[in-house]
Amino acid sequence: MLNVACCMKVVQTTLTEAEHKLLEEYAKRNSKSIKEVLREAIKSTVEGKVDPSDPIFTCLPSSKRTGKKDHGSEEHDKYLYGENT
């Protein structure tokens, strides 16, 4: 059996509490570990399935104030891409 651990590297980063909660909930819904979800996300990005110039990755926050944007979770495409999406 191949010892994959010898070829692995540790990557450390920080997440906001909200980011971590989203990641954790996604992993639970899909019966995966956070490590598995992150590895899949990295592979998708590297393999070009995700457009790194997408406004979700490049736009500044839509508001400088703290707090929630009304209906942000439902209307995120409108806030990122405009009214006609």
Secondary structure as GFF3:
##gff-version 3
##sequence-region A 1 85
A	DSSP	three_ten_helix	4	7	.	.	.	ID=ss1
A	DSSP	alpha_helix	17	29	.	.	.	ID=ss2
A	DSSP	alpha_helix	34	46	.	.	.	ID=ss3
A	DSSP	alpha_helix	55	58	.	.	.	ID=ss4
A	DSSP	alpha_helix	76	81	.	.	.	ID=ss5
###
